[in-house]
């Protein structure tokens, strides 16, 4: 067995477009989470997914983000009538435990340029203007 021929082939196979794209889509999407005084922002990197491919739901205090696509690719090689079809299936699932101070009714999401942006607003705490007297026992 010749070792010299193995490494270049393995290297080329790994960086082949089809192999690399499958490697990326089989993992969970990269996520950035930030906080400001109004709430939290969760950004998920999901290139190749359209907004119709994505589902967001809240089950108790868990935000579940899932996505699934089936993509059909066609290639025409020059002037020849060579047709190549591939079916690509990709899916992801990511869950986040929400803090108690999230206003679940006003969560919003937007999909732009391969990034899913989820805004988790904090509940507004209203302090009561009542004065309460506490008896000393």
C-alpha positions as CSV (number, residue, x, y, z in Angstrom):
1,X,0.0,0.0,0.0
2,X,1.4,3.4,-1.0
3,X,1.0,6.0,1.7
4,X,2.0,8.8,-0.6
5,X,-1.2,8.5,-2.7
6,X,-3.6,8.3,0.2
7,X,-3.1,11.8,1.8
8,X,-3.7,13.9,-1.3
9,X,-6.9,11.9,-2.1
10,X,-8.2,12.1,1.4
11,X,-7.5,15.8,1.5
12,X,-9.3,16.4,-1.8
13,X,-12.2,14.3,-0.7
14,X,-12.7,16.2,2.5
15,X,-12.7,19.6,0.8
16,X,-14.9,18.5,-2.1
17,X,-17.9,20.7,-2.2
18,X,-20.5,17.9,-1.7
19,X,-18.5,16.3,1.2
20,X,-17.9,19.6,3.0
21,X,-21.5,20.8,2.7
22,X,-22.8,17.5,4.1
23,X,-20.3,17.9,7.0
24,X,-21.7,21.4,7.8
25,X,-25.4,20.6,7.5
26,X,-25.2,17.5,9.8
27,X,-24.1,19.6,12.8
28,X,-26.1,22.0,14.9
29,X,-26.2,25.6,13.6
30,X,-23.7,28.0,15.0
31,X,-25.5,30.3,17.5
32,X,-24.8,33.7,19.0
33,X,-26.7,34.9,22.0
34,X,-26.6,38.4,23.3
35,X,-28.5,40.3,26.0
36,X,-29.6,43.9,26.4
37,X,-31.9,45.7,28.8
38,X,-35.0,44.8,26.7
39,X,-34.2,41.1,26.2
40,X,-32.1,38.5,24.4
41,X,-31.1,38.1,20.8
42,X,-30.5,34.6,19.4
43,X,-28.9,34.4,16.0
44,X,-28.6,31.0,14.2
45,X,-26.5,30.5,11.1
46,X,-28.6,28.4,8.8
47,X,-27.5,29.0,5.2
48,X,-29.5,27.2,2.6
49,X,-32.7,27.1,4.7
50,X,-35.7,29.3,3.7
51,X,-38.1,30.6,6.3
52,X,-40.6,28.0,5.3
53,X,-38.1,25.2,6.2
54,X,-37.9,26.4,9.8
55,X,-40.2,25.7,12.7
56,X,-40.1,27.5,16.1
57,X,-42.2,26.4,19.1
58,X,-42.2,26.8,22.8
59,X,-42.9,23.8,25.0
60,X,-43.1,25.0,28.6
61,X,-39.9,27.0,29.1
62,X,-38.0,25.5,26.1
63,X,-37.7,27.2,22.8
64,X,-37.2,24.5,20.0
65,X,-35.9,25.5,16.7
66,X,-35.9,22.9,13.9
67,X,-35.3,23.0,10.2
68,X,-35.6,20.5,7.3
69,X,-34.9,20.9,3.6
70,X,-34.9,18.7,0.6
71,X,-33.0,20.3,-2.2
72,X,-32.9,19.2,-5.8
73,X,-29.8,20.1,-7.8
74,X,-29.4,19.9,-11.6
75,X,-26.3,20.3,-13.6
76,X,-25.9,20.6,-17.3
77,X,-22.4,19.9,-18.6
78,X,-21.6,22.2,-21.5
79,X,-23.4,21.5,-24.7
80,X,-24.0,17.9,-23.9
81,X,-27.3,16.5,-22.7
82,X,-25.8,15.3,-19.5
83,X,-28.2,15.8,-16.6
84,X,-27.2,15.1,-13.0
85,X,-29.7,15.2,-10.2
86,X,-29.0,14.9,-6.5
87,X,-31.4,15.0,-3.6
88,X,-29.9,16.7,-0.5
89,X,-31.6,16.3,2.8
90,X,-30.6,18.5,5.7
91,X,-32.1,19.0,9.1
92,X,-31.2,20.5,12.4
93,X,-32.7,20.8,15.9
94,X,-31.6,23.2,18.6
95,X,-33.3,23.8,22.0
96,X,-32.9,26.7,24.5
97,X,-34.1,26.8,28.0
98,X,-35.8,30.2,28.5
99,X,-35.3,32.3,31.6
100,X,-38.5,33.0,33.6
101,X,-38.4,36.7,32.7
102,X,-39.1,36.1,29.0
103,X,-42.3,37.6,27.5
104,X,-43.3,34.5,25.6
105,X,-46.3,36.1,23.9
106,X,-44.1,38.7,22.2
107,X,-41.2,36.5,20.9
108,X,-40.4,37.4,17.2
109,X,-38.2,35.9,14.5
110,X,-36.8,37.1,11.2
111,X,-34.8,35.2,8.5
112,X,-32.3,37.3,6.6
113,X,-29.3,36.2,4.5
114,X,-28.9,32.8,6.0
115,X,-29.3,34.1,9.6
116,X,-32.4,33.3,11.8
117,X,-32.8,36.2,14.2
118,X,-34.9,35.5,17.3
119,X,-35.8,38.3,19.7
120,X,-36.8,37.2,23.2
121,X,-38.2,40.3,25.0
122,X,-38.0,40.5,28.8
123,X,-41.2,40.9,30.7
124,X,-41.8,44.4,31.9
125,X,-41.9,44.5,35.7
126,X,-44.4,47.0,37.0
127,X,-43.9,48.1,40.6
128,X,-47.1,48.7,42.4
129,X,-47.6,52.2,43.9
130,X,-49.2,50.7,47.1
131,X,-47.6,51.2,50.4
132,X,-47.8,48.1,52.6
133,X,-47.4,48.2,56.3
134,X,-45.7,45.2,57.9
135,X,-46.6,44.3,61.4
136,X,-43.8,43.4,63.8
137,X,-44.6,40.3,65.8
